[in-house]
Amino acid sequence: MLTYEDCLGFCDLTEEEIEAISEHEHIPVIVALELGQYLVQSEDGVRKIRRMILDDIEHARESNNKDRYMILRATLKHFVDTHPENPDAPAD
């Protein structure tokens, strides 16, 4: 049986990126891992994941959750740096 950690090792996303997808889509992290891996390999998936993280950042800002906001900003920066398939898109 594969564990979450096993699946994470095969994924092209970090745990923080997967958590952002989970938060945005209101789904368990294991499902977010599968969705994220699918999206990162799809034609428009990087843009969609980036948008999810941006939405989560906005929600954290509106909720005045500064800790979550800072984590998500770092997550977005890492995601954009490691997935340059969308180089013309601004970080936010």
C-alpha positions as CSV (number, residue, x, y, z in Angstrom):
1,M,0.0,0.0,0.0
2,L,1.3,3.5,-0.9
3,T,1.3,6.1,1.8
4,Y,0.8,9.9,1.3
5,E,4.6,10.3,1.6
6,D,5.2,7.7,-1.1
7,C,2.8,9.5,-3.4
8,L,4.4,12.9,-2.6
9,G,7.7,11.5,-3.6
10,F,6.3,10.8,-7.1
11,C,4.6,14.2,-7.4
12,D,6.0,17.3,-9.2
13,L,4.6,19.5,-6.4
14,T,5.6,20.3,-2.9
15,E,3.5,19.5,0.2
16,E,2.7,23.2,0.6
17,E,1.5,23.5,-3.0
18,I,-0.7,20.4,-2.5
19,E,-2.1,21.9,0.7
20,A,-3.0,25.1,-1.2
21,I,-4.9,23.0,-3.8
22,S,-6.6,21.1,-1.0
23,E,-7.6,24.3,0.7
24,H,-8.8,25.9,-2.5
25,E,-10.8,22.9,-3.7
26,H,-12.0,21.8,-0.2
27,I,-10.8,18.3,-0.8
28,P,-8.5,15.9,1.2
29,V,-4.8,16.3,0.6
30,I,-4.4,12.9,-1.0
31,V,-7.1,13.9,-3.5
32,A,-5.4,17.3,-4.0
33,L,-2.1,15.5,-4.6
34,E,-3.7,13.4,-7.4
35,L,-5.4,16.5,-8.9
36,G,-2.3,18.6,-8.7
37,Q,-0.1,16.0,-10.4
38,Y,-2.7,15.7,-13.1
39,L,-2.9,19.5,-13.5
40,V,0.8,20.1,-13.5
41,Q,1.1,17.7,-16.5
42,S,-1.8,19.2,-18.4
43,E,-1.7,22.0,-20.9
44,D,-3.3,24.7,-18.8
45,G,-2.7,23.1,-15.4
46,V,0.1,25.3,-14.2
47,R,-2.0,28.4,-14.8
48,K,-4.9,26.8,-12.9
49,I,-2.7,25.8,-9.9
50,R,-1.2,29.3,-9.8
51,R,-4.7,30.8,-9.8
52,M,-5.7,28.5,-6.9
53,I,-2.7,29.7,-4.9
54,L,-3.5,33.3,-5.7
55,D,-7.1,32.8,-4.6
56,D,-5.9,31.3,-1.3
57,I,-3.6,34.2,-0.8
58,E,-6.5,36.6,-1.3
59,H,-8.6,34.7,1.2
60,A,-5.8,34.7,3.8
61,R,-5.4,38.4,3.3
62,E,-9.2,39.1,3.6
63,S,-9.3,36.9,6.7
64,N,-6.3,38.8,8.2
65,N,-4.4,35.5,8.6
66,K,-0.9,36.9,8.2
67,D,0.9,33.6,8.9
68,R,-1.1,31.8,6.2
69,Y,-0.7,34.7,3.9
70,M,3.1,34.6,4.2
71,I,3.2,30.8,3.8
72,L,1.1,31.0,0.7
73,R,3.2,33.9,-0.8
74,A,6.3,31.7,-0.3
75,T,4.5,28.8,-1.8
76,L,3.5,30.8,-4.9
77,K,7.1,32.1,-5.4
78,H,8.4,28.5,-5.2
79,F,5.7,27.3,-7.6
80,V,6.4,30.0,-10.2
81,D,10.2,29.5,-9.9
82,T,9.9,25.7,-10.4
83,H,7.2,25.7,-13.0
84,P,8.2,28.3,-15.6
85,E,5.7,27.0,-18.1
86,N,3.9,30.2,-17.5
87,P,6.8,32.8,-17.5
88,D,4.8,35.7,-18.7
89,A,2.4,35.6,-15.7
90,P,3.2,38.0,-12.9
91,A,3.5,36.5,-9.4
92,D,0.5,38.5,-8.2
